[in-house]
Amino acid sequence: MDSIVVIGGGLGALFTGALLAKEGCRVTVLEKNKQIGGGLQTFYRRGVGFESGMHLLGGIRPGGSIYKLCRYLGIMDKMDIRDVDHDCMDEITYLSDGKTYRVPEGKENFIAYFQHEFPDEATHIRDYVEALFAIVNEIDFFYLRTSNSHIYTHGEQFMWPADRLIAHFIGNEKLRDVLAYMNPMYGGYAGHTPAYIHALINVLYISGPSRFAGNSQQMAEALRGVIEAHGGGVAGGDPVTGIDITDRELTAVRTLGGQTYTADKYVAAIHPAALLQLTDAKAFSRAFRTRIGSAPNSYSSFCVYVVFKPQSFPYINHTCYYQSDYGMVWHYNEYNAGEFPRGFMYMTPCEAEQGPWATKMIINSIMPYSACAPWAGTLTGRRGRAYEEWKRQRTEQVLDKMERLFPGFRQKCDLVFASSPLTIRDYYNEPEGALYGLHKDCLNVAQSQVPVYTKVRNLYMTGQNVNLHGFCGVPLTAINTAEAIVGLNRITDKINALDDEK
Ligand SMILES: Cc1cc2nc3c(=O)[nH]c(=O)nc-3n(C[C@H](O)[C@H](O)[C@H](O)COP(=O)(O)OP(=O)(O)OC[C@H]3O[C@@H](n4cnc5c(N)ncnc54)[C@H](O)[C@@H]3O)c2cc1C
């Protein structure tokens, strides 16, 4: 079987590596950070662990595609993953009118809840939710249905802008806004984000969200275990700094530490712009370079992390969304320091031994990369006083909003610190600190994602820039990438066969 070198050691790399290792390939994963995992990494402050990029999980309940995939890889029992509250998976509060929506999981519950809140739109709400499920049903990949082709035909609404899809069914302006509340989970822009992305994320979470108990690193370690159990290796702490390509064939991967790795086949599990920086101009066509160089990235986030004083803030077993006003949700990407934050999501992540009190909170406020443009040329820890002051001011603005939601909030905090789009950029080597890689645009689909296959014969792509981002999209793409190497539907068939045996 083939030897494989995977560049990057994040979610996509580890799933692709684990699937290929299970197929008998000799896999070596190369991660730049000491700690593997990318979006799965957990970091610690004062002994409290924080997930860096994986708070809300979809598709991991029994029957879900990621559940089936993890069961196939034998890692389900190596992770502690819990359901969020069934009767309230998400809580959305609008500061302008003080209204809070408590949205239950489950298709029928979701419909009934919004029908109760907006009785005049009752029929339209059902039609809208049915349309979401119908759109997602067009995507075989999402349901692990085998496909004989990578060419899909889709209904008309599939590629509409997401805001147009909502407006097509829903007349009430407030309800249109509320139904777009998951926007921060997919980086939505009005007029650009395709309806199918909005539908996928909504259907994923309506079907039942989950969260890690303990930390997200456990999944990275479980996947590392699969790779190592099949004779492969995962090396952290040595960035790939160069790849050698001759006559459209990759011949070696070189690292900062002076190591050279060779293999039959290579998988790039990093942003395509970061890949292009590893090689000279001749390796890829000018058209490809221009396309990647000009493709817009999704927006970023300003994250505030809180360690609470003991027994001061209750544990909340679901995600909460804050909106300053109606009409903002499709304009998160526009930054105005005075208005910041227009909206954010906050959660109290679950500890392994979770009681009634929260130990910590993560508050993610959407922020475009341009907000920290003055410090774009700086590196972590050396960004200067003006940056630290800018960060302090933004943190205070977020805390002011938390005070409005929970009077006395600051008194409950033992430690508060923040990260900016620059932190995300440098931590993951993700251009512009993009939350979800390239921005998916229904007006220019070709530009907003890259195929699994590249013009370099033995180089394949995986990760969030190929199909879909996140906890569900990236592992499903890993199956596509692994099957490009071992044979179409080979792994999907095995996953489904195991599921049929149950
Ligand atoms: C703040 C934040 C919160 C998020 N919250 C959620 C959430 O709640 N739910 C959800 O589903 N998704 C969430 N996401 C998105 C999710 O984290 C990503 O979609 C996912 O991690 C992408 O996987 P990936 O493998 O493509 O990239 P990554 O997981 O980022 O992995 C890429 C890896 O490549 C490494 N790398 C880069 N360059 C090199 C190099 N030259 N040499 C070696 N290694 C290199 C990086 O260090 C990184 O480890 C969040 C993202 C962020 C930033």
The ligand as an ORCA input file, in Angstrom:
! r2SCAN-3c Opt
* xyz 0 1
  C     -12.466     30.330     17.029
  C     -13.070     29.204     16.204
  C     -14.206     28.562     16.667
  C     -14.769     27.526     15.913
  N     -15.854     26.857     16.427
  C     -16.358     25.798     15.752
  C     -17.424     25.022     16.301
  O     -17.898     25.278     17.424
  N     -17.904     23.975     15.571
  C     -17.413     23.662     14.343
  O     -17.902     22.709     13.723
  N     -16.396     24.365     13.795
  C     -15.851     25.415     14.469
  N     -14.793     26.111     13.943
  C     -14.291     25.714     12.611
  C     -13.367     24.516     12.698
  O     -12.406     24.717     13.729
  C     -12.662     24.338     11.351
  O     -13.632     24.254     10.322
  C     -11.780     23.092     11.288
  O     -10.867     23.027     12.342
  C     -11.018     23.091      9.964
  O     -10.264     21.904      9.866
  P      -8.985     21.865      8.923
  O      -8.350     20.545      9.094
  O      -9.341     22.322      7.566
  O      -8.028     23.008      9.522
  P      -7.361     23.095     10.952
  O      -8.099     22.301     11.960
  O      -7.151     24.551     11.206
  O      -5.959     22.407     10.732
  C      -4.933     22.947      9.939
  C      -3.637     22.558     10.643
  O      -2.545     22.744      9.749
  C      -1.459     23.242     10.510
  N      -0.531     23.881      9.584
  C      -0.730     24.996      8.852
  N       0.361     25.275      8.113
  C       1.255     24.285      8.381
  C       2.574     24.014      7.921
  N       3.195     24.805      7.061
  N       3.204     22.913      8.402
  C       2.597     22.084      9.278
  N       1.362     22.312      9.754
  C       0.693     23.395      9.304
  C      -2.110     24.188     11.489
  O      -1.269     24.469     12.597
  C      -3.351     23.400     11.876
  O      -3.127     22.551     12.978
  C     -14.213     27.158     14.668
  C     -13.070     27.811     14.198
  C     -12.478     28.819     14.963
  C     -11.233     29.500     14.456
*
